[in-house]
């Protein structure tokens, strides 16, 4: 067999971390590994997380925009920290950060404890106070966080994923699409994973160039995929509770799509 014909790469997407976002991308890679059993079923196939040191003077496409977004988020955090906690109803909408930032990525990936008391006000309203802490066991295929070393080196981090299809349609009935997407979030919930970034931009069609794998939990091939796990978290909630939380967000998104416009309630 001719060497050029022996292997065929599928269409790929290279996701590049911002200058100060390597921990976010390493976190996302951890969750792709955690959900490996449903890659190609409910989420995109992940082909690896890679890092390398580059010249500090190098220009990377997209880094300037990422730096600006990072500075804006830092300003928002500083502003929110100055807001006094008030029990009045008028101040409620200002006490939680509508764009929840992930906790620092664990340095050694041995154990990560999620402290539910540190969740933003919105999360506390959606989840009961009796929620317990949950540990993430050490991975047997360790994903390293390049920023965890404290080094001043300039690190380029990339995540290689399969290329997926289009976003959810707008202005049409969602009656046939909604059950499949709900089933996908149920698949993730079986692994104790809460997506935490349920949005129109993060639900895309299954790839047309590769065969989907039959879902082991629902017995058919899902037509959609969920992506973007840099805000995700592990949970010890019952599956029914995780499904209920996802369903509440998805109904808002799908109702608005049917009416012809996009709304991302989680951002």
N, C-alpha and C positions, 0 to 999 in steps of 0.2 A: 504494500500500500504506500502510495506517495506520501511523504512527510507532511506536505501542505494540506492533505485531505484527511489526515488521521484525527485531528482535533478541530473542533469548530466551537468558537467562543460565541455565546449568546450575546444579544445586545445588552450593554452594561450602562450603569450610571456610576460616576465617581463623585462621591459626596466629600467635599473638602471642608475641613474645620476652619473657622476663623482663627485669627492670630492668637486669641486668648480663649478659644473654644475647644481645645483638644480634649479637655475633661468631659465636655458635653458629648463629643463624638465617641469617646471611649465608653461612656455610660450607655450610649445607644447600642454600641457593638456588644456590650455585655448582655443587653436584653435580646438582641438577635440570637445570641448564643443560648440564652435561657429558653428562648422559644424555638429552638432549632427543630423540634419535632413538627412544628406547623409552618416551617418555611416552605414556600411553594404550595401551601394549602390555604392559609389565611393571611400570611404576611409575605413580604418579598424574600427571595433567596438572597442570602448574604454570602459573599465570596471572600471576605476577609477585612481586617482592620490593620492598616499599615501606617507606620510613622518613620520619619527620617529627619535628620538635622539639615538645615539649609543655611545659606549665607544670610546673615541678618539684614543685608541690604537688598535681598531678593524681593521682587514685586510679584505677589500672587494675586491672580484675578479674584476679585470679590473681597479681599482683605480690607480695603479702604472702607467699603460699606459696612463690613462686619465690625470694624473698629468704631465707626460712628454709632452703630446700634448698641454696642457694648457701653459706650460712654453715656448714651441716653438712658439705658437701663440702670447704670450706676447712679445717675442723677435722680431717677425715679425712686430708687431705693432710699437715697438720702432724704428725699422729700417726704416719703412715706414714714420714715423713722421719726420725723419731727411732729407727726400728727398725734395729738393727744387722744388716748383711748377714752371714748365717751359712750355712755349707755343710752343716749338719746337715739331715736329712730333716724333723725336727720343725718347723723354722722356715720351710720352703718356703712354706707356705700364707700366711705373714704378709709375704712379701717382695714380693708383687705386688699391685697395686691391682685388685680384681675389677671395678671400674667404670672402664675406661680413659677418661681425659679427652682430648679432642682437643687438638692443638697449637694455639697462637694462630693465628687466621685471618690470612692474609698481607695486609699493608697495601696493597700495590699490585697484587696478583694477577698480577704478571709471572711470577714463578717461586717455587714453594714446594718446598723440599727436605725429603723425609721421611728422617729419620735413624733407621735401624732399630736403632741401638745404644741409643736412648732409649726404645724400646718397653718395656712392662712385661714382667715375667718370663714371664707366661703367653703373650704373643705370641711371645717368643723360642723357647719350646718348640714352638709350632705352626709356626714358619717357620724355615728353615735360616739359619745365620749368613752364608752367602754372598750373601744378598739385597743387591741394589744400591740405590743411591739413585735416585729418579725425580723428574723435574721436571714441573710442571704448566704448560703453555704459557699465555701471556696470552690471556684471553678477548676475543673481538671484540665481545661485548656485556657490558661490564664490570659486575660486581656490586660495589657499594661496601660496605665494612664501616664502619658509622657510628662504631664505637668506635676505629677506627684513627687518627682525627685527634687523639686525646688530649684532646678537648674535655670539659668538665665539664657540657655541656648534657644535658638529659634527653631521650633519644631513644626513640621508640616505633617498633618494627620489626614488620612483619607479612609473612607469606607466604600467598599466596592459592592454594589447591589445589582440585581437584575433590573432591566428597564421594564417598567410597567406601562399600562395604557392610559386612557384619558380619565379625567375627573368625573364625578357624578354629573349627570345631565341636569340642566336647569330648565324649569318651566314645563315639566312633564310629570305624569303620575309616578309616584315612588312605590306603588303597591307591590310590584314584583321585585323591587330592589331592596326595600327595607328589611324583609325577613332574612335575606342573605347576609346583609351587613350586621344585623343583630346576632346572627349565628357566629360570625367571625369574632365579635367581641366576647361571645360566650366561650369560644375556643381559647382565647387568651386568658379569660377568667379562670379556666380550669388549671392554669399554671400559677394562679395567684398574682397575675399581672394586671394592673390598672393602667390604662393608656395615658390618662391625664392630659391629653392634647387632642380631644375629639373635635375634628374640624373638617370642613369640606375639602380643604387642600390636602388632608392626610388620608383620604379614602379614594383609591384609584382602581381602575379596571385591571383584572388579571392580564398577564402578558399574552399577546397573540402568537408569539414566536415559540413559546415553550408550553408543553402540556402541563396542566394543573394536576395536582395530586388529589385523589379522592379524600375528603375529610374523614378521618377515622371516627369522629364523633357524630357527624350528621349524614354520612353515607353518600354524599354527592360532592361534585366539584364546585367550590365557591367561584363566583364570577368577579369578585372584588378583593382588594388587598388593603390592609392598613399599614401605614408607614409612619416614621418619625417617632422614635422612642427616647429622645433625650430628656423628656420630663417624666417618663414612666416610673412606676414604683411597684415594689412587691407588697402584697397584702395578705393577711390571714383571714379576711372576711369570707363568709360563705359565698359560693358561686352565685346564688340567687341575689345576694346583695350587690355584688359586682355587676351582674347583669342589669339590675334595676337602675343603678347609677348611670351606666352607659346608655340605657334606653331613654332616660329622661333627657339627656343631651341630644341623642340622635333624633328623637321626635321633633325637637325644635328645629334642628338643621333640615330635616326632610320636609317638614311642613313649609318652611320658607322656600326651599328649592322648588316645591310644587307651585308656589305662588310666583316664582320667577326671580328670586333674588337669593343671595348668599349671606348667611349670618353664621359666625363662629362664636357660639356662646361661651366657650371656654377661654377666650382670649380677650 
